[in-house]
Structures are given as C-alpha cells and as structure tokens.
Amino acid sequence: MFGAVLVAGPRQVGKTTMLEKITSGVGYVTLDDPIVRAGAEEESGTFFKDNPPPVFVDEIQKAPALFEQIKLYLDRERKKGQFFMCGSQQFKMMKGISESLAGRIGLVTLLGFSLREEYGIECHAPFIPTEEYFAERKSQLFDISYDEVWQRIHRGSMPELYSNPDFNWQMFYGAYVRTYIERDVRELSEIGDTVKFTRFMVAAAASTGQLLNLASLARDVGISQPTAERWLSILVASNIVYLLHPYSNNITKRAIKTPKLYFLDTGLAAYLTKWNTSDVLKNGAMAGAFFESFVISEIIKSYYNKGILEPPLYFYRDKDRNEIDLLIEENGVLHPIEMKKHADPVKRDTDTFALLEKIPGIQRGSGGVVCLYDKLVTLRNSDKVIPINYL
C-alpha cells in the first residue's frame, strides 16, 4: 500500500527478525554501525545511492535526515515497497516523520508476543466483547491453566524468553535494562544520572495499573516533577509504558482527567519490582495490578497487530471513585470491561457498568469481566464472564 513501511516497538521484540523474513532478497543496512550512521547523517543525499531501494534500514531513528531523502525519492519515483524501516521509538518521537512522510508511510507497532501468537491462533480481530467477536474466537481457543497464566505474566512476552525456556529470566531482564538505558535512553535525552533513571523505572513499575501520580514518582526518586514528566515521556516513547486515558465528553464533568499507567511487558515490571517467581507474584500485594496490566497489554496487541495505531481504549473514574477498568469504543458505543484476577466472578463485579446508562449521550454496549474462570458464560443481561483465552 505504501512506498515506505516503518515498524516501531520496544527493544528485542523481533522487529528486525520479522522484517528480515519479509524483505528476503532486499538490501540491508543498520544504523547501529557507527561508520554507516556517520555517512547517513553527514551525506544523506548520497546514502540511498550507496544503498539503493528497495532497502531495509535498521534503527532508522538514529539518522532523521534520511526521512527527507526518502520523501524526495518516493515523490520522484512513485513506487510501492521501496523502504522498510524499524526503530525502538514511537513514530511521533522520530523527528521528520510527521513533516516528511505523512501519507507516504505505513506505520506498524510491534510489541512482545501475544497469547494468540504463542498458541498459533489465526484470529486477527481486535478484542471487543460482542457476540460476533466471541463466535469468531470460539472456534480457535487454547487451553491455559491458572498457573500457566501466572507463569506467562511473570516471564513476560519477549520472544527470546519464549523460544529459549531455559534462558535465565533475571539475567535477561538485567541485560535488557542496562542496554535500554545505555543506548535508547541516552539517544532520547541527555540523562546524566542513570542510577536515578533506573530507580524511576522501578517506581513506575511499582505503579503499574494505578492512576499516574507524577509528584509521588518524583518524590520517590528525588527528582523534580518536570524531570519526572520528561523521563515518563521517554518510557512512553520507547513503548515500555502505556498511558490509558480517561473517557470524557462534554457531559462527563465529574470524570477525572488523570491517565492510568501500565507496563506493556509484565515480565519487565516483575523484574524491576523484584517479584522473582510466579508463585510469589500471584500471591502478592500487586497480583491484581499485574493481572490488569497483562490483560490491557493483550488487548492493546490485538489492536496494534491489526494495524490500529491508536486503540479506542479508555477507563472511567469519577470524583466519587466509581471506576470502570476499561472502556472500548466502537461506532459511538462504549463496551465496559472489568478485570479480576480471581476465578469466581459475581454479578456485583459489573455494578459500575450502570454508571454509563446515567450519562446523557452515551450508548452502552455489551461488556464483561475478564478473569481466570474457564468458560464463557452470561453474568447479567449482555455482560459475560470472559476467560483469558478469549482475548
């Protein structure tokens, strides 16, 4: 569809591996190589003469001057499938994309493996709690036990840990954090105190599934609030953290405006917060927050993997602390979701869904409780108990 394709996502989720398979036979160049990078920055006009399209450029964010050259080439040649690129930052953080390549580039976000990918499920529909979606998923389910869910939450979704079950979890994430801070973080911002930035990551991981409190994060680490805001934006740009924004319209005056913070890889969050085994995690004080983070991440992946860059996902919380964990918007209809780590859902788990019916101008759709029960059953009216393997 496009002259250029860019795959973004966190470090080590398989962006390069995937594109190498797709672009077999196409030229390859990586800007991790300092000599190549210097040439791309200093002689951007001749870079694509030395590396003629079609070409795969790895770590493209390291030479933003190339975006202008890609634009000139595409405008001149008007060919599809000429540039394949990947990088470990969000597109909006890559200087030059929005100005140079609007309408000329196909954008994809890749995160760690989803459960669907691990179990070879062919369903590509974004998650939404409707009868049509459940009918499609019902024909392709996988068996996953209670303990296996917690092992997956604890181990995380990195392909390396999946393909090598014996790979030491602690060593992997220790190296991951070091590499991330030494390479990606230094590129995005001048951070002198890497020890404090690591502590900031730990504090953010301890806040997964909670309302964002920048003042508290800043205080815990001993930095200013503007610094905390800048460092959080780095975690968001690196696809480490996702901010789920509250739903609001002109009528929901009582809704709060603060987003919720989620780590997209629960294995990384568990490593940072020192939950060293799945048994300790599932019985610990943060079990509910980790389960919620895991479910949110799986749902986000179902949208990203369909090519939807900005999933229509929100949450609801008013000033009386009434809360709905997740709202999925489709065609003006809001579908409410609760996430519970237990395996015995009850009707009162959906009591807050009635809040939507009291807000003028909102159409409330079917909803449900995502939990560790093993069957899809109706809980109340159009609301269902939704097992993990339906995500």
DOMAR-626012 format. One record per residue (C-alpha): residue in one letter; x, y, z. Coordinates in pm, whole numbers, plus 50000, padded with zeros to 5 digits. Layout:
AXYZ...
//
This chain:
M500005000050000F502875024150075G506245034149940A507725030350288V506895009250594L508105016450946V507884991251231A508365006151578G508384989151916P510464982652225R513884966752215Q514164929252139V510554922152038G511644909251696K511264939451466T514474932351273T513864894751261M510354899651124L511414924750858E514394903350753K511974874750680I509554897350492T512274915250292S514304884850196G516434894449893V516244931749969G519344952250061Y520004956250436V521814983650627T521904990651001L522495024651158D523845006951469D527115006751273P528805039851367I530545043451026V527285038050837R525455061651075A528035089151026G527635085750649A523835087350678E523995118950891E526735137250700E525985126050342S522255118550350G521925129049985T524155100449864F523155074250123F520495058149902K522845058449602D525175036249802N522175016449938P519645017349651P515965009049716P514324985849780V516234985950108F515724977050475V517165003750711D517504992051072E517415017051366I516265045051132Q515695069551421K519475073651451A519645093651126P516485115051093A517995133150792L517185102050586F513445108350611E513715138550382Q515675118050127I513035090550141K510325116650076L512205130449773Y512725095549631L509085085049678D507765117349527R510015112649227E509665075149164R506125068949300K506855031949364K505485009949643G507554988849881Q510835007449845F511835014050208F511474990950507M512505006050838C512394998151206G513265016251527S512735014151900Q510875046951940Q507295057451874F506805074151537K505835107751681M509195108851858M511145102651538K511935137251410G511005141151047I508225115751001S505205137751053E506685165650839S508245144650563L506305112850519A502655119350606G500545097950372R503605081150223I504465057050503G502705026950656L503145025451032V503124994051249T503714990051623L505154956651734L505104945852098G506154912752259F504334880552177S500614879452243L498904847952368R497354844152023E500814844051865E502244819652119Y499384794952066G499184799351687I495694814551682E494734827451337C492054851851457H493184887651386A490104906451509P490724933451772F489224923552107I485714936352173P483104919252397T480404913252134E478594881552029E480204883851683Y483714885251829F483094856452072A481644835051791E484804840451586R487144833351878K485184802851996S486374782551700Q490024789551792L490704785652161F493714772452351D493964755952690I495894775452952S495784767053321Y495644791053616D499314785053698E500354788553333V498714822953316W500764834653613Q503944819353471R503294838753150I502584871053339H505814866753536R508074855953249G506854883253016S506344883652641M509854887352496P510454863152203E513914853352337L512424840952665Y509684822552477S511984804852230N514554796252500P512634783452805D515934777452988F517124813452942N517604828353289W514804853753341Q516794875653580M519884877153358F517764885253052Y515954914853207G519094927153386A520884929453050Y517734943552890V517514972853134R521244980353104T521144980352724Y517935000652714I519345027952939E522795028552778R521505030052422D517875040352375V517525063852672R520755082552601E519565087952242L516245102552350S517525125452624E520655137052799I520395117153120G523435120653340D522215100753639T521455065853510V521095052753867K518205076653930F516635068053595T516745031253690R515075039954020F512475059353825M511735028253614V511355007953934A508965033854082A506935034253758A506774995953754A505514996554113S502725019653989T501524997453705G497724995853694Q497385027653902L496485063753837L499555083153730N500975103754019L503965123053887A504505141654215S504795108654402L507145093554140A509355124554153R509415124054533D510265086854550V513245091054319G514415125254440I513945144354115S511865174354011Q508375169453871P509335183353526T512185157753515A509755130153611E507445141453331R510315140953080W511515106653194L507975092553175S507705105252817I510875085352740L509295053152874V506155060252668A508195068152354S510115035552397N506855015552416I507785004152768V504835022052932Y501315028552804L499135056452939L495435047452934H493445079652925P490105085153098Y486985086952886S485475121452876N482985140752670N481295174252721I478825158852964T481125137953187K482155167653402R482675145853706A485175123253533I488785127153639K491435137253382T494435117253510P495605087353298K496475052753432L499955038753387Y500585003553255F503814984753182L503354967352848D505654938452942T504714923753279G507954903853293L509984935953290A507734951153558A508124919753773Y511914921253737L512054958053834T509824953254138K511654921154246W508794896254221N511244868354148T508864838854096S505364834953956D504164819354284V505294849354488L503744872954232K500304856254212N500014856354593G501504890954642A500054925454704M500464935554337A498794904754184G495664924054083A497674952353923F499834927653728F496824908053606E495164940453490S498384951753317F498634918253140V495024919753013I495404955852896S498614946752713E496954917052539I494044938752427I496394966052300K498314939752099S495074928151936Y494654963751800Y498304970351711N498554937051529K495544946951321G497324979351225I495275002051454L497865026051593E495615043651842P493305017852002P489955032652116L490625022952478Y489765043552788F488785039353151Y486155056753362R486575070853710D484585098953867K485225120954167D483295096654388R485875069954295N483405049354095E485525031953834I485245010153524D488614994053443L488324996453065L486005011552805I486285000852441E484635024852199E483225012351870N480995032951644G479995055651932V479115026252160L481025020752486H481764984952593P482694982452966I485254957253093E486324947953444M489494927753510K489594904453811K492394880553897H490014856354070A488234826753907D484804831654065P483164862653911V479874875454053K477214899553930R478384927654154D481654928653953T479604946353684D477664970153913T479625000753797F478614994553435A475275010653519L477105044153552L477275046153173E473505044553144K473195076053357I475405097253132P473375115152862G474555109552507I476345076752579Q475225043752430R476275014552647G477154982152469S477804946652587G480584941952840G482114916553069V484574905853335V487924892553212C489104867653473L490604833353531Y487324814053504D487494787853228K484154792153049L482404820052857V479084824453037T476494851853073L476754870353400R473994896253365N471994906753057S474564913452783D477584911153017K479694879653017V482414862153213I485354863252969P488164837653009I491754847452926N491814825352618Y489164847352451L491454877652439
//
